[in-house]
Amino acid sequence: MKKMTITAGIVFSIFTAYAQSWTMDKAHSRLVFNVTHLMVSDVEGKIKNFDVTVSTPNDDFTGAVVDLTADVSSINTDNDYRDKDLKGAGFFDVAKFPTLSFKSTSFTKVDSKNFKLKGNLTIHGITKPVELAVEYGGTVTDPYGRVKSGFEINGKINRQDFGLIWGGKTEAGDVMIGDDVKLHINVQMIKG
């Protein structure tokens, strides 16, 4: 047992000694979602206050650990009435569940520009595994000497899986909002 503990400590020390930490450039990052309304068009919203951190053992990001936390009370759909509704007990219930989070379980390279990101998404107090597609935009040094990398992340979840079960219908019996929520996240990360 002692030998296993020492070995685990050495592996952790090696990983952390070589791991590169990245923080999000908030001015150049967006978390957007789309939901179908009346089954004919999408309504777009965003969560304004969110943060992403990345720790990676190498320069090509394979095996990176990704953490995202978002303040659900910062949800914005450009409609005050709808935003108030989304924050209420019928949807996100921000009084009880003020944040949502994502913690990666794997970050696998598909090709030179694409990755598969798997992890656990927690919304409304419910945690479910999700898989997201990640497109790597590249790495550059900005005019201030900071190394930056860009990523576009896309995926789709079912809102009912996370307890967001409001299901209003029109007078004709049509569904008011769809169950599928399309996620689109653009992040610019700063090394160090």
C-alpha positions as a Python dict, from the first residue, in 0.01 Angstrom:
ca = {
    (1, 'M'): (0, 0, 0),
    (2, 'K'): (282, 238, 91),
    (3, 'K'): (459, 164, -239),
    (4, 'M'): (137, 238, -432),
    (5, 'T'): (92, 569, -250),
    (6, 'I'): (450, 671, -327),
    (7, 'T'): (408, 572, -694),
    (8, 'A'): (84, 773, -722),
    (9, 'G'): (259, 1071, -563),
    (10, 'I'): (545, 1050, -812),
    (11, 'V'): (306, 1029, -1111),
    (12, 'F'): (107, 1328, -980),
    (13, 'S'): (429, 1524, -922),
    (14, 'I'): (551, 1453, -1275),
    (15, 'F'): (214, 1557, -1424),
    (16, 'T'): (197, 1880, -1225),
    (17, 'A'): (563, 1961, -1290),
    (18, 'Y'): (502, 1950, -1666),
    (19, 'A'): (137, 2056, -1677),
    (20, 'Q'): (63, 2385, -1846),
    (21, 'S'): (-213, 2596, -1694),
    (22, 'W'): (-442, 2811, -1905),
    (23, 'T'): (-699, 3069, -1792),
    (24, 'M'): (-982, 3218, -1994),
    (25, 'D'): (-959, 3559, -2161),
    (26, 'K'): (-1305, 3682, -2061),
    (27, 'A'): (-1308, 3966, -2314),
    (28, 'H'): (-1274, 3719, -2602),
    (29, 'S'): (-1492, 3427, -2490),
    (30, 'R'): (-1865, 3351, -2526),
    (31, 'L'): (-2106, 3084, -2398),
    (32, 'V'): (-2416, 3072, -2619),
    (33, 'F'): (-2714, 2836, -2639),
    (34, 'N'): (-3005, 2793, -2880),
    (35, 'V'): (-3348, 2641, -2817),
    (36, 'T'): (-3627, 2589, -3070),
    (37, 'H'): (-3933, 2808, -3010),
    (38, 'L'): (-4276, 2698, -3137),
    (39, 'M'): (-4088, 2432, -3334),
    (40, 'V'): (-4019, 2680, -3617),
    (41, 'S'): (-3717, 2890, -3516),
    (42, 'D'): (-3436, 2912, -3262),
    (43, 'V'): (-3406, 3157, -2975),
    (44, 'E'): (-3050, 3240, -2874),
    (45, 'G'): (-2928, 3314, -2526),
    (46, 'K'): (-2598, 3347, -2349),
    (47, 'I'): (-2453, 3315, -2004),
    (48, 'K'): (-2244, 3626, -1950),
    (49, 'N'): (-2047, 3524, -1640),
    (50, 'F'): (-1853, 3203, -1681),
    (51, 'D'): (-1498, 3080, -1640),
    (52, 'V'): (-1289, 2805, -1797),
    (53, 'T'): (-955, 2666, -1683),
    (54, 'V'): (-742, 2415, -1870),
    (55, 'S'): (-446, 2212, -1751),
    (56, 'T'): (-259, 2013, -2013),
    (57, 'P'): (44, 1785, -1992),
    (58, 'N'): (171, 1878, -2340),
    (59, 'D'): (169, 2134, -2619),
    (60, 'D'): (-94, 1964, -2837),
    (61, 'F'): (-357, 1964, -2555),
    (62, 'T'): (-411, 1586, -2570),
    (63, 'G'): (-519, 1471, -2226),
    (64, 'A'): (-612, 1823, -2113),
    (65, 'V'): (-829, 1869, -1805),
    (66, 'V'): (-1107, 2123, -1865),
    (67, 'D'): (-1322, 2287, -1596),
    (68, 'L'): (-1608, 2529, -1665),
    (69, 'T'): (-1823, 2710, -1410),
    (70, 'A'): (-2106, 2947, -1501),
    (71, 'D'): (-2325, 3187, -1305),
    (72, 'V'): (-2676, 3099, -1424),
    (73, 'S'): (-2818, 3427, -1292),
    (74, 'S'): (-2623, 3602, -1571),
    (75, 'I'): (-2839, 3434, -1838),
    (76, 'N'): (-2943, 3679, -2110),
    (77, 'T'): (-3178, 3623, -2404),
    (78, 'D'): (-3237, 3994, -2479),
    (79, 'N'): (-3584, 3966, -2328),
    (80, 'D'): (-3626, 4063, -1960),
    (81, 'Y'): (-3951, 3869, -1916),
    (82, 'R'): (-3802, 3549, -2062),
    (83, 'D'): (-3481, 3591, -1860),
    (84, 'K'): (-3680, 3624, -1538),
    (85, 'D'): (-3877, 3312, -1632),
    (86, 'L'): (-3559, 3114, -1706),
    (87, 'K'): (-3410, 3211, -1368),
    (88, 'G'): (-3728, 3106, -1185),
    (89, 'A'): (-3841, 2776, -1035),
    (90, 'G'): (-3991, 2653, -1365),
    (91, 'F'): (-3648, 2637, -1527),
    (92, 'F'): (-3303, 2693, -1375),
    (93, 'D'): (-3424, 2793, -1026),
    (94, 'V'): (-3115, 3008, -963),
    (95, 'A'): (-3215, 3063, -599),
    (96, 'K'): (-3141, 2693, -535),
    (97, 'F'): (-2896, 2620, -818),
    (98, 'P'): (-2697, 2938, -892),
    (99, 'T'): (-2423, 2772, -1098),
    (100, 'L'): (-2375, 2510, -1363),
    (101, 'S'): (-2047, 2329, -1414),
    (102, 'F'): (-1860, 2098, -1649),
    (103, 'K'): (-1564, 1881, -1549),
    (104, 'S'): (-1386, 1686, -1820),
    (105, 'T'): (-1314, 1315, -1804),
    (106, 'S'): (-1121, 1299, -2133),
    (107, 'F'): (-987, 1526, -2407),
    (108, 'T'): (-900, 1313, -2710),
    (109, 'K'): (-736, 1428, -3030),
    (110, 'V'): (-928, 1338, -3347),
    (111, 'D'): (-695, 1514, -3592),
    (112, 'S'): (-470, 1824, -3597),
    (113, 'K'): (-763, 2065, -3545),
    (114, 'N'): (-1034, 1857, -3375),
    (115, 'F'): (-1084, 1698, -3035),
    (116, 'K'): (-1354, 1502, -2857),
    (117, 'L'): (-1428, 1639, -2509),
    (118, 'K'): (-1614, 1415, -2264),
    (119, 'G'): (-1714, 1512, -1914),
    (120, 'N'): (-1981, 1558, -1651),
    (121, 'L'): (-2221, 1849, -1687),
    (122, 'T'): (-2415, 1963, -1380),
    (123, 'I'): (-2725, 2177, -1429),
    (124, 'H'): (-3010, 2227, -1183),
    (125, 'G'): (-2833, 1996, -936),
    (126, 'I'): (-2831, 1704, -1183),
    (127, 'T'): (-2507, 1564, -1326),
    (128, 'K'): (-2497, 1378, -1659),
    (129, 'P'): (-2216, 1272, -1892),
    (130, 'V'): (-2190, 1469, -2217),
    (131, 'E'): (-1970, 1464, -2525),
    (132, 'L'): (-1870, 1784, -2705),
    (133, 'A'): (-1688, 1852, -3033),
    (134, 'V'): (-1390, 2087, -3003),
    (135, 'E'): (-1221, 2271, -3290),
    (136, 'Y'): (-874, 2406, -3212),
    (137, 'G'): (-822, 2749, -3368),
    (138, 'G'): (-448, 2770, -3310),
    (139, 'T'): (-194, 2926, -3076),
    (140, 'V'): (-39, 3273, -3111),
    (141, 'T'): (150, 3529, -2906),
    (142, 'D'): (-49, 3852, -2869),
    (143, 'P'): (104, 4205, -2882),
    (144, 'Y'): (152, 4195, -2502),
    (145, 'G'): (361, 3879, -2511),
    (146, 'R'): (86, 3648, -2384),
    (147, 'V'): (51, 3304, -2545),
    (148, 'K'): (-312, 3242, -2642),
    (149, 'S'): (-504, 2948, -2785),
    (150, 'G'): (-856, 2949, -2923),
    (151, 'F'): (-1122, 2679, -2917),
    (152, 'E'): (-1475, 2646, -3053),
    (153, 'I'): (-1686, 2393, -2862),
    (154, 'N'): (-2020, 2259, -2986),
    (155, 'G'): (-2268, 2009, -2853),
    (156, 'K'): (-2631, 1932, -2781),
    (157, 'I'): (-2808, 1829, -2462),
    (158, 'N'): (-3167, 1746, -2372),
    (159, 'R'): (-3290, 1998, -2114),
    (160, 'Q'): (-3528, 1744, -1957),
    (161, 'D'): (-3229, 1524, -1864),
    (162, 'F'): (-3131, 1805, -1627),
    (163, 'G'): (-3472, 1859, -1467),
    (164, 'L'): (-3570, 2155, -1687),
    (165, 'I'): (-3906, 1998, -1764),
    (166, 'W'): (-4142, 2292, -1825),
    (167, 'G'): (-4351, 2190, -2123),
    (168, 'G'): (-4596, 2460, -2224),
    (169, 'K'): (-4815, 2412, -2528),
    (170, 'T'): (-4996, 2648, -2762),
    (171, 'E'): (-5378, 2652, -2791),
    (172, 'A'): (-5341, 2420, -3092),
    (173, 'G'): (-5140, 2174, -2880),
    (174, 'D'): (-4799, 2250, -3033),
    (175, 'V'): (-4491, 2241, -2812),
    (176, 'M'): (-4373, 2591, -2714),
    (177, 'I'): (-4003, 2508, -2667),
    (178, 'G'): (-3794, 2218, -2782),
    (179, 'D'): (-3611, 1977, -2555),
    (180, 'D'): (-3278, 1998, -2739),
    (181, 'V'): (-3042, 2274, -2637),
    (182, 'K'): (-2755, 2349, -2874),
    (183, 'L'): (-2439, 2468, -2699),
    (184, 'H'): (-2178, 2688, -2865),
    (185, 'I'): (-1876, 2807, -2669),
    (186, 'N'): (-1590, 3015, -2805),
    (187, 'V'): (-1298, 3048, -2567),
    (188, 'Q'): (-963, 3217, -2591),
    (189, 'M'): (-724, 3078, -2332),
    (190, 'I'): (-412, 3246, -2191),
    (191, 'K'): (-112, 3033, -2097),
    (192, 'G'): (29, 3069, -1747),
}
